[in-house]
Amino acid sequence: MKKSILILSAATLMISCGGKVEKVTVSHMFSDNMVLQQNAEVPVWGTAGRGQKVEVQFGNSKATARADKNGRWQADLRNLQLGEPDSLIITSANQRIVFRNVQVGEVWLCSGQSNMEMPMISNWSFLNNREQECREANYPNIRYIKIERNIATRPIDTVITSGWKECDSITVRDLSCTAYFFARRLHKDLNVPIGLVFSSWGGTTIETWMSQSALDTIGEFEAKMQKLASLPIERDSLDVIYERDLAQMNREKAELDAGISGGDTIFLKTD
């Protein structure tokens, strides 16, 4: 009888907890040194066991959530105010994740082509006085997160990044010139922490940054969206298709252009 009660109690506990307790993860958008948007609803999200309760706290702001049937959870922090750096704390069961040196301020998305992508220091950057500008770029309340290049044929909820960085004479060298001078001006004018989400890729077309629902409203993209949906998700498979299509394109160019011989571009006539 006691054994039956014990088993029943354990089963009840499992149900009340939503099932097996699994490891809680947080999106890679969150790390030490980040900036959260002031005076706004700030979502914090990740994964956990189905039905698992997750609590998020920053200062006096708290929010709770439960993971859905797919293991995804999101908790929305409200009324975040300017103040001293604090810790963002995520807890669930006996797990605890802490992000330190977190600020509240103004957060901006910096996105686009090469004009936005061009870093302070590179072999294709033409910034005047760039070494001096970098030496003087010590602004610990300007922080940025760089989203690395990636492609996908379906919407994804993960990013590739090395996390948030404070702006100093070293980290600024990899930061967009446009984004840096924009943030510096705002920081000086508003006297608040500035966070930059930096996601750019030179030469990309606007359509690659648009959602399917947006492109679906433009009739001429219907066939292209159908083709995109038929492509594999795996990056290795996409690379094979890309190389195949690139080779086909080069063959077609060679057939149409008398100035292309084999893989070389030549002058058709010496004059």
Residue pairs with C-beta under 8 A, 6 or more apart in sequence:
14 20
17 51
17 52
17 53
17 93
18 49
18 50
18 51
18 52
18 53
18 66
18 67
19 49
19 50
19 51
19 52
20 49
21 49
21 52
21 92
21 93
21 94
22 48
22 49
22 52
22 71
23 48
23 95
24 46
24 47
24 48
24 52
24 54
24 90
24 92
24 95
24 97
25 46
25 47
25 48
26 44
26 45
26 46
26 90
26 97
27 44
27 45
27 46
27 157
27 158
27 159
28 158
28 159
28 160
28 161
28 163
29 145
29 159
29 161
29 197
30 44
30 88
30 99
31 99
31 145
31 163
31 164
32 99
32 100
32 101
32 102
32 163
32 164
33 100
33 101
33 102
33 143
33 163
33 164
33 165
33 166
34 88
34 99
34 102
34 103
34 143
34 145
34 163
34 164
34 195
35 102
35 103
35 104
35 105
35 106
35 107
35 143
35 164
35 193
35 194
35 195
36 42
36 58
36 77
36 80
36 88
36 102
36 103
36 104
36 105
36 107
36 195
37 80
37 104
37 105
37 106
37 107
37 195
38 80
38 81
38 82
38 104
38 105
38 106
38 192
39 79
39 80
39 81
40 80
41 76
41 77
41 78
42 76
42 77
42 78
42 80
43 74
43 75
43 76
43 77
44 56
44 63
44 74
44 75
44 76
44 77
44 88
44 90
45 72
45 73
45 74
45 75
45 157
46 54
46 72
46 73
46 90
47 67
47 71
47 72
47 73
48 54
48 67
48 71
48 73
48 92
49 67
49 71
50 67
50 68
50 69
50 70
50 71
51 66
51 67
52 66
52 67
52 73
52 92
52 93
53 64
53 65
53 66
53 92
54 64
54 65
54 66
54 67
54 73
54 75
54 90
54 91
54 92
55 62
55 63
55 64
55 75
55 90
55 91
55 92
56 62
56 63
56 64
56 65
56 75
56 77
56 88
56 89
56 90
57 63
57 88
57 89
57 91
58 77
58 80
58 86
58 87
58 88
58 89
58 102
59 80
59 81
59 83
59 86
61 77
61 78
61 79
61 80
62 77
63 75
63 76
63 77
63 78
64 75
65 73
65 74
65 75
66 73
67 73
72 157
80 104
81 104
82 104
82 105
82 192
82 193
83 104
85 100
85 101
85 102
85 103
86 102
87 98
87 99
87 100
87 101
87 102
88 98
88 99
88 102
89 96
89 97
89 98
89 99
90 96
90 97
90 98
91 97
103 141
103 143
103 193
103 195
104 193
105 141
105 192
105 193
105 194
105 195
106 186
106 190
106 192
106 193
106 194
106 195
107 194
107 195
107 196
107 197
108 179
108 182
108 183
108 194
108 195
108 196
108 197
109 197
109 199
110 116
110 176
110 178
110 179
110 182
110 196
110 197
110 198
110 199
110 200
111 198
111 199
111 200
111 209
112 200
113 200
113 201
113 202
113 203
113 204
114 200
114 202
114 203
115 178
116 176
116 178
116 179
116 200
117 176
117 200
117 201
117 202
118 124
118 125
118 127
118 176
118 177
118 178
119 125
119 173
119 174
119 175
119 176
119 177
120 127
120 130
120 133
120 134
120 137
120 172
120 173
120 174
120 175
120 176
120 177
120 180
121 130
121 131
121 134
121 173
121 174
125 177
127 133
127 177
134 169
134 172
134 173
135 169
136 169
137 167
137 168
137 169
137 172
137 180
137 184
138 167
138 168
138 169
139 166
139 167
139 168
139 183
139 184
139 187
140 166
140 167
140 168
141 187
141 192
141 193
141 194
142 166
142 167
142 180
142 183
142 184
142 187
142 193
142 194
142 196
143 164
143 165
143 166
143 167
143 193
143 194
143 195
143 196
144 164
144 165
144 167
144 171
144 175
144 179
144 183
144 195
144 196
144 197
144 198
145 161
145 163
145 164
145 165
145 195
145 196
145 197
145 198
146 161
146 162
146 165
146 174
146 175
146 198
146 199
147 159
147 160
147 161
147 197
147 198
147 199
148 159
148 160
148 161
148 162
149 160
149 201
150 159
150 160
151 235
151 238
152 233
153 228
153 229
153 231
153 232
153 233
153 238
154 233
155 211
155 212
164 195
165 171
167 175
167 180
167 183
172 180
175 196
175 198
176 196
176 198
176 200
179 196
179 198
183 194
183 196
186 194
187 193
187 194
207 215
207 221
212 225
215 221
215 224
215 225
216 222
216 225
231 238
231 241
232 238
232 241
250 263
253 260
254 260
254 261
254 262
258 268
259 265
259 266
259 267
259 268
260 266
